[in-house]
Amino acid sequence: MDSFSISQLQQFSGIKAHTIRIWEQRYNALKPGRSEGNTRYYSGEQLRRLLNIVSLLNTDMKISELCALSNEKLNRLIEKQAAVQPTDPEYEFYISQIVAAALEYNEIRFDKVFSNALLRYGLKDAYIYIVYPSLNRLSLMWSTSTLAPAQEHFITGLFRQKFLVAADALPVPTAAAAGKDAWLLFLPEDELHELGLLLANYLLRQAGKKVYYLGPNLPYNSLVAAVKAVKPANLLFFLVRKNDLENDQELLTQISQQFHHLNIYMACDVARTIDLKKPKNCALLHAVDDLLAVLEK
């Protein structure tokens, strides 16, 4: 896919469409194309440029200065930023080898490296210290045009297989456990990145909980029907793709009101919830340990 609307740019970057247009007009930040019907659209290169600009907003440079930079200079600044946040040497070997496997479409190499990491650290720590940093690095490589989207999809698919196999190897909860404290896991519509949800599925099953795993991109009416059918005690969902506060608030309010009798857990980055109004029946999870703390209660 190499054609994006301004609303999609808003979703991916977290920057409102109105602000993106201002950056275009004032600073010549992006140069959208025009379709035959005169509709504005943005290429993958333009999306990468916007993401790079957004990633550098917390530096000393002004937005006008960032927008004036060429793509090459933005790429160099991004790489410099990444370099000042070194990975723990203990995990660097695994991360580098996974990135190399992605570049080569090498499943055998991936399997050897990841299997070794699982044996050494277990799935939880492997996710925190290896999987997540690997995906961040692959995302950085995509933003600087050194990685094709297919390569990132390839390695994400392999991670997904590993998580599913790990969960499948766990014992099925007893009937008593299934009826006492069941969990329903899902990703809302247009949310497709499910590795965090898969890890939660594994940890909950490992703790002996009954889990109904509905996966990514679940329409809201399907969620309502599923809750009515299986009657879980807990709902857990992730917000991964960047969006704006208004949409996040609307979704959280809708879910908390519709399912006011359930425990609701929303997992996302801390920065995404700074201005979010949290309903009483909703808890925010920002790290794996937050979910483990819930399970220990």
N, C-alpha and C positions, 0 to 999 in steps of 0.2 A: 504494500500500500504506500503510495507516494503522493497522495492528495488529501489535504486536511482542510476542514472549515475552521473559521475563527472560533467557533464554539468548542471544537475539538482541541484547538490550541489552549483555550482556557482550561479545559479539563485536564490536559496533560501537564500544564505548567503551573496551575494555581493562580495565574494572573487573569484578572477580569478582561473580557473582550474589549470593554471601553478603554481600559488602560493600554492594551496592546495597540489599539488604533491610535491613541495619543502618541505612543512611542514611535509608531510609523510616521505620523505626521510631523512631529517635532524633531525627531532624531534620525529618521530614515532607518529604523532598526530592522525592518523586514520589507521585502518586496514581493507582495502577493501577485499571483498570476490571475488571468481572467479566462473563464471557460467560454465556449461558443455562445452561451446564454448570458454572458457578461457577469457571471457569478465569481466572486473572489475565492481563490483557493491558495493553499500554501503547500509547498513541496516538503519532502522529508528533510532536505537540507535546511529549509527555513525553520522547521520545527526544531531541529538540532541547534540551530543558531539561537532561537529563543530560549531553549532549555539551558544553554551555556550562559547566556546573559543572566537568567534568573539565578543560576548557581553561583554567580559572582557578585550578586547584589550585597552580600554581607562583607565584601572587601572594602578597601578604602576608596575605590573608584566610584565616581558618580555614574548615574544611568546614562547621561549624555556621553560620557567617555566610553562606556562599554558599547553603546550602540554604534559608535564611530569606528570601532575596531573591525578589522577583517576577520573572516572565519578562521584563518590560520592563526592569528594572534589570540583569538578567543580560545582556540584549542590549546595553545601553549600555556595560557593562563590556567586553564582547567587542569592540565597535566601537572602544572606547578603546585596547584592547590592540593591535588591528590598526593603529591610527593611529601607534603608536610604532615600527612596523617599516615605514618607508616603502619603496616600490619605487624602484629606480633610475629617475630621470627619463627616461633613454634608452629604457626599455622601457614606461613607463607609458602612453604613447599606445596602443600595441598591446593591452595588457592591458585598458584601459578600453573600447576599441572592441570587443574580443571579448566582454566582459561585456555591453555594450550590444546586440550582435548576439544574444546568448543571450536577453536580456529581450524582444527584438522578434521572435524566431524568424526572423531575417533572414539567410538563407544568402548572399545576394549581398554584403551588407556584410561578413560573415565572410570570404568568399572573397577579397575585395579586400585586406582587412587582413592576413590570414594569408599570402597569396601574396607580398605586399610584404615581410613579415617573413622569409619563407623566402629570398627573393632577397638580402636584406640581411645576414642572419645565418647562413643554412644551417640544416639541420634540427636538429642537435645543440644549438646555442646557442639556437635558437628554442624548443626544448623546455625547456631549463634556465631561461631568463630570461623566457619569455612564456607557454608552455603551462602549465607547472607552477604559476607564480604565479596564472595565470587560474583554474585549477581550484581552487586554495586559496581564492581570493576568492569563487568561486561556492559553494564548500562553506560558507564563512562566511555568505554571504547566505542559504543554505538554513537554516542553524542559527538564524538570526534571523528566519525566516519572511518574508524579502523576495524569495525565489526559489522557484518551483515546481520539484519534482523533474523534471518534463518538460522544463523549460528547460535544466537541467544535462545531462540525457540528450541533448537536441538538439545542444548544442555539443560534447559528448564524441563523439557520432556523427560530426560533421563532422571533428573532429580525427582520428578513426580512419580516415576515408576518405583524408585527406591522407597519413597515414603509409603506408597500403597502396599508394597511387599512387606515392609516393616509392620504396618498396622494389621495386615492380614495374618501375620504370624502370631498375633496376640490371641489369648483365649476369648471366646464369646462370653459376655457377662451372663450371670445367672438370671433367672426370671425375676427374682427378688430385687436384684440390682437394677434390672431394666425398668421396673415399674416405679422405683423409688425416686430416682434423681436423673432422669434422662435429659440429654442435651441434643439440641438441633443446631447443626452447623450449616452456614450458607454464606454466599457472597451476593450482595445486591446486584440488580441489573447493571450491566456494563462493567462490572468488576470481574476480571478474568485471572488475576494473579493469585493462585490458590496454594502456594507452597506453605505459607503461614497457617492457613486453614488446615492443611494436611498434617502439619506438625501438631496442631491443637487436637486434631482427631486422634493421632497416635498417643499423645499424652493422656487424653481423657480415657481412651480405651485401656491404656496401661494402668490407669488408676481404678479400673474396674467399672467405669461408667458405661451406660448404654448410650450410643451415639447414633443419631440419624444424620448422615452426611449427604447434603443436597447439592454441594459443589458450587461452581461459579455461575454468575449471570442468571440468578433466580428471579423470575417475575414476581412482583409483590403478591398478586392473587394466588400464585402457587404456594407462596410462603403461608398465606392465611389458610389455605386448604390443608397444607401439611400439618400445621399446628393443631387444627381441629381434629385431624385424623389420629395423630400419634400422641397428643397431649404431653409435650415435654415440660420439664420444670424450668429449663434454661435455654436461652437463645444466645448463640455466639456468632458474630459476623465481623468481617474485616473491611476496612476502607484502605485501599492501597493506592489506587489511581488518584492523582491529584485532582482536586475539585475545589469549589468555593464554599465559604462558610454557610451561605444561604441554603445550598442544596444539602449539605451535611446536616444542618439543623432541622430542615424539613423532614429528612429521612428518619433521623433519630426521634423526633417528636412523634411522627406517625407510628413508628414501631412501638414506642413506649406507651402510647395511648391505646393502640390496638391490642397490645398484649400486656396490659397493666398488671395482670395477675402472675406474670412470669419474671424470672431474673434475667435481665438483658445485659450482655457483655459486648462492648464494641472495642475492637482492637485497631489501633492506628498510631501514627507518630504523635509525640507530645505536642509538637508545634501546631498540629492540625486542630487541637482542641483548646487552645488558649482562650479563644473568645466564644467557645461553645457552651450553651446552657445545658447542663446535664440533668435529665429527669431523675427523680428519686429512685426509680426501679432500674436504673442503668448504671453499670460500673464501666470505667474505661481501663483498658489493658494496653500498656505501652511496651511490655517486654515479656519474654517467656516466663520469667520469674513471677510476674503478676498473675498469670494463670495458675502457676504452681501454688502460689499463696492461696488462691481461691480453693484449690483442691485440698489444701491442708486443713481448711477450716472444718 
